[in-house]
Amino acid sequence: MLDRLLDASIVFSFDRTGYRRHAKGFAAGDLDVDLTGRTCLVTGASSGLGIEIARGLAERGASVHMLCRDVGKGEAVRDAIDGAHAWKLVVAPIDLSDFESIRRYVQTHAPSTIDVLVHNAGVLPDARTSTADGLELTAATNLVGPFLLTHLLWPRLRPDARVIHVSSGGMYSQKLDVPTLFDPPEPFDGVAAYARTKRAQVVLTELLHERSTRRVSSMHPGWADTPGVQTSLPRFRRVTKAILRTAAEGADTALWLAASPAASSPEGRFYFDRAPRSTHLSRRTHERPEDRAQLWRTLCERIGADPDTAFR
Ligand SMILES: NC(=O)c1ccc[n+]([C@@H]2O[C@H](COP(=O)([O-])OP(=O)(O)OC[C@H]3O[C@@H](n4cnc5c(N)ncnc54)[C@H](OP(=O)(O)O)[C@@H]3O)[C@@H](O)[C@H]2O)c1
């Protein structure tokens, strides 16, 4: 009963006390796993949660490709977390807001077989910007670019590969609305635009699960103290600083979904603290089937994929 009340409070669920309370229910040994021979891709591995996901996979023996828009920053992070160069960490360039960069990454740097793809990179800009492909930056970086990357890498994903979308609890505030997702209203509200892309990631995960046998999932990290939160949400961080999770605590569920045998059948669901969670807190945010279909069609159109045959 107390757990239910604390979870319903949001604050004492998303914060560090929530992590520690939920962690008491984690099965011992879930992450005692040898990932030698596995190839894992982590986007946004140059900061915050991405560093912790990359570290967690590499220290368990995986070959980890750190996909970073700033290779110098990625290499500095790699050297900081693995000074002895004992792990298999490769830094590769990609800008997820730019289709050409994504295609170049796949043609030039992507491994031929992939076991894990973690879509962790994300942005929350405070002003509206258009990308070279004519997309609003938040939608491009958090949603369309990652979708193009998944599409291009799909043939290289092993049949039991895991694909993980790092979403946000902020998505609970938004209902899927495809026109607004791609063309946010003025005045631009960065937090709302971000939350819409995070809602869309969760729906997209379900749509991918309906179409394929690959192990797709989405998750949210709660509230973790990262450079992203410090820069994009300075006021929120000032107020919540004392209760924020560590980056490793925020990254824990993504790592668990990527690595643990206990997470081998995620079935397109949305996870938080190693457990599947409801994707809605209110009936107000329930989307209609036609909204889901529109999201799929629009995403496929944007990346030039056939909506009927893609990802089959
Ligand atoms: N921290 C939290 O409490 C929290 C809560 C909910 C959801 N999340 C989600 O968790 C994920 C990680 O967030 P974080 O808090 O760790 O943020 P962060 O510290 O800002 O890290 C974001 C990462 O994404 C990369 N990135 C941004 N734009 C990119 C682009 N166009 N192409 C390639 N990479 C790009 C950044 O690269 P640079 O290093 O070059 O900037 C950085 O590595 C995000 O998807 C975020 O939405 C975080």
The ligand as an SDF file (V2000), in Angstrom:
LIG
                    3D

 48 52  0  0  0  0  0  0  0  0999 V2000
   18.6780   12.4070  -17.0240 N   0  0  0  0  0  0  0  0  0  0  0  0
   17.3830   12.2290  -16.8200 C   0  0  0  0  0  0  0  0  0  0  0  0
   16.8390   12.4540  -15.7130 O   0  0  0  0  0  0  0  0  0  0  0  0
   16.5000   11.7720  -17.9400 C   0  0  0  0  0  0  0  0  0  0  0  0
   15.1210   11.6660  -17.6770 C   0  0  0  0  0  0  0  0  0  0  0  0
   14.2970   11.2140  -18.6870 C   0  0  0  0  0  0  0  0  0  0  0  0
   14.8320   10.8410  -19.8950 C   0  0  0  0  0  0  0  0  0  0  0  0
   16.1580   10.9590  -20.1350 N   0  0  0  0  0  0  0  0  0  0  0  0
   16.6670   10.5460  -21.4540 C   0  0  0  0  0  0  0  0  0  0  0  0
   17.8700    9.8480  -21.2950 O   0  0  0  0  0  0  0  0  0  0  0  0
   18.6910   10.0280  -22.4550 C   0  0  0  0  0  0  0  0  0  0  0  0
   20.0740   10.4670  -22.0130 C   0  0  0  0  0  0  0  0  0  0  0  0
   19.9350   11.7160  -21.3590 O   0  0  0  0  0  0  0  0  0  0  0  0
   21.0270   12.3430  -20.3970 P   0  0  0  0  0  0  0  0  0  0  0  0
   20.2790   12.8760  -19.2420 O   0  0  0  0  0  0  0  0  0  0  0  0
   22.1390   11.4070  -20.2080 O   0  0  0  0  0  0  0  0  0  0  0  0
   21.4440   13.6100  -21.2950 O   0  0  0  0  0  0  0  0  0  0  0  0
   22.8640   14.1710  -21.7860 P   0  0  0  0  0  0  0  0  0  0  0  0
   23.8170   14.1680  -20.6490 O   0  0  0  0  0  0  0  0  0  0  0  0
   22.5530   15.4810  -22.4340 O   0  0  0  0  0  0  0  0  0  0  0  0
   23.3070   13.1480  -22.8910 O   0  0  0  0  0  0  0  0  0  0  0  0
   22.6550   13.1410  -24.1480 C   0  0  0  0  0  0  0  0  0  0  0  0
   23.5350   12.4870  -25.1610 C   0  0  0  0  0  0  0  0  0  0  0  0
   22.8880   12.6020  -26.4560 O   0  0  0  0  0  0  0  0  0  0  0  0
   23.8480   13.0820  -27.3730 C   0  0  0  0  0  0  0  0  0  0  0  0
   23.2480   13.7830  -28.4900 N   0  0  0  0  0  0  0  0  0  0  0  0
   22.5010   14.9040  -28.4690 C   0  0  0  0  0  0  0  0  0  0  0  0
   22.1640   15.2740  -29.7130 N   0  0  0  0  0  0  0  0  0  0  0  0
   22.7230   14.3700  -30.5500 C   0  0  0  0  0  0  0  0  0  0  0  0
   22.7620   14.2180  -31.9500 C   0  0  0  0  0  0  0  0  0  0  0  0
   22.1640   15.0820  -32.7720 N   0  0  0  0  0  0  0  0  0  0  0  0
   23.4320   13.1770  -32.4730 N   0  0  0  0  0  0  0  0  0  0  0  0
   24.0660   12.2930  -31.6640 C   0  0  0  0  0  0  0  0  0  0  0  0
   24.0790   12.3830  -30.3180 N   0  0  0  0  0  0  0  0  0  0  0  0
   23.4180   13.4160  -29.7740 C   0  0  0  0  0  0  0  0  0  0  0  0
   24.7330   14.0060  -26.5510 C   0  0  0  0  0  0  0  0  0  0  0  0
   25.9420   14.2800  -27.2200 O   0  0  0  0  0  0  0  0  0  0  0  0
   26.9660   15.4030  -26.6790 P   0  0  0  0  0  0  0  0  0  0  0  0
   27.7460   14.7270  -25.5900 O   0  0  0  0  0  0  0  0  0  0  0  0
   27.7710   15.7270  -27.8760 O   0  0  0  0  0  0  0  0  0  0  0  0
   26.1300   16.5290  -26.1690 O   0  0  0  0  0  0  0  0  0  0  0  0
   24.9030   13.1600  -25.2980 C   0  0  0  0  0  0  0  0  0  0  0  0
   25.8780   12.1790  -25.4990 O   0  0  0  0  0  0  0  0  0  0  0  0
   17.9760   11.0360  -23.3240 C   0  0  0  0  0  0  0  0  0  0  0  0
   17.2670   10.3790  -24.3520 O   0  0  0  0  0  0  0  0  0  0  0  0
   17.0090   11.7090  -22.3710 C   0  0  0  0  0  0  0  0  0  0  0  0
   15.8790   12.2110  -23.0280 O   0  0  0  0  0  0  0  0  0  0  0  0
   17.0070   11.4270  -19.1730 C   0  0  0  0  0  0  0  0  0  0  0  0
  1  2  1  0
  2  3  2  0
  2  4  1  0
  4  5  1  0
  4 48  2  0
  5  6  2  0
  6  7  1  0
  7  8  2  0
  8  9  1  0
  8 48  1  0
  9 10  1  0
  9 46  1  0
 10 11  1  0
 11 12  1  0
 11 44  1  0
 12 13  1  0
 13 14  1  0
 14 15  2  0
 14 16  1  0
 14 17  1  0
 17 18  1  0
 18 19  2  0
 18 20  1  0
 18 21  1  0
 21 22  1  0
 22 23  1  0
 23 24  1  0
 23 42  1  0
 24 25  1  0
 25 26  1  0
 25 36  1  0
 26 27  1  0
 26 35  1  0
 27 28  2  0
 28 29  1  0
 29 30  1  0
 29 35  2  0
 30 31  1  0
 30 32  2  0
 32 33  1  0
 33 34  2  0
 34 35  1  0
 36 37  1  0
 36 42  1  0
 37 38  1  0
 38 39  2  0
 38 40  1  0
 38 41  1  0
 42 43  1  0
 44 45  1  0
 44 46  1  0
 46 47  1  0
M  CHG  2   8   1  16  -1
M  END
$$$$
